[in-house]
Amino acid sequence: MASLSFLAKPISQKLSGNLKSIDHSPSSHFLLHNLSFAGTGFHCSEVVVGGRSLGRCRVAKNSSQTASLDSIHISDIPLLSLSEAFERLRTSQEKYKGKQQFLAMYSSVYGGITTDPAAMVIPMDDHMVHRGHGVFDTAAIMDGYLYELDQHLDRIIRSAAMAKIKLPFDRESIRRILIKTVSASKCRKGSLRYWLSAGPGDFQLSPSGCHKSALYAIVIQDQSPPDHKGIKVVTSSIPIKPPQFAIMKSVNYLANVLSKMEAEEQGGYAAIWLDDEGYVAEGPNMNVAFVTKEKELVMPPFDKILSGCTARRVLVLAERLVKEGRLQGIRVGNVTVEEGKRADEMMLIGSGVLVRAVVQWDEEIIGDGKEGPVTQVLRDLIVEDMKSGPSTVRVPVPY
């Protein structure tokens, strides 16, 4: 049997050549042939145990990978101390920095806030991690104010109740923790995302082994420049979530991710879900609205989809356009695909995109193929509301 002494060795070797063995001693019976990843995106390996071949495996890269896969000798896998693992985690995060910066995180597990991204982790045995038993929400940070914090906080509490997750603290305590986390981050423009989970405990299906529910929050600063150009959407072939799960903001986002990927594979920005009756429902993480040729703002009802806080605020702000005569009316009701594609304007609405014009749906051009005037005004109204709206939607952060 192969020796296990290699576990203590540092990572310092890479595989190459045509024959590599885990243990080079004469007693070794476990061999790997051709265990190296070629730059062409795949390799073949033959596993030999006791002189008997167990077959070959083929490893290929997916379309999103741009670099060749790294090969690693099994004898290169070390046993790390806590400090060594922590340092490797920090190095990895520094090496692969993206457009988002994580400025502060709160965890009820360790009962405090950290500004070190390497410490922004959650336990693997948290029921949210391995069973998806968690809910989340978000709030924008604009000029040192949290936008619609209370509206989003009420929604996550409703989601937690539907997911049968007990609150780790009362509502006011959660609110203070979220504000304090933003304060510690010193972020004046970004977003706050927070989760409620059944908490850590074990790896069972039932949460009965989870000793206490958990709260996590993180402050994110996105370095991406704003982009308001019109986008393309496609009709999603991924089944929409049943209403029981669609109306709660849970971490079960696999369908949403696959829907988003489907759109990107077709050159689009997002995919549009239809409900079980064929009516327009929502996007993967945003609501949908239309301006008809009769100048009526129409939005699908919220009984089968997530009740978007930004979408509901848009409905309130749009009343000004009715008074000014730019809109003839506002309606929340069913919209067929045909009606949607015939609309003068189509838009996606959410805390991330705010109000984004859709200029093409599948092969159909929406309106004149450009951002419409109502879409533009509604986006301006949301931004204005974020910067100078009433105290009911803006919560100051004491830095």
ABEGO torsion letter per residue (X at the ends): XBBAAAAABBBABBBBEABBBABABAABABBBBGBBBBAAGBBBBBBBBGGBBAEBBBBBBBAABABBBBBBBAAABBBBBAAAAAAAAAAAAAAABBABBBABBBBAAAGBBBABAAABBBBAABAAAAAGBBBBBBBBBBGGBBBGAAAAAAAAAAAAAAAGBBBABBAAAAAAAAAAAAAAAGBABEBBBBBBBAEBGBABABAAABABBBBBBBBBBBABBBBABBBBBBBBABBBBBAAAAABBBABAAAAAAAAAAAAAAGBABBBBBBAAGBBBBBAABBBBBBBAAGBBBBBBAAABBBBAAAAAAAAAAAAAAAAGABABBBBBBBBAAAAAABABBBBBBAAAEBBBBABBEABBBEAGBBBAAAAAAAAAAAAAAAABBAAABBBBBX
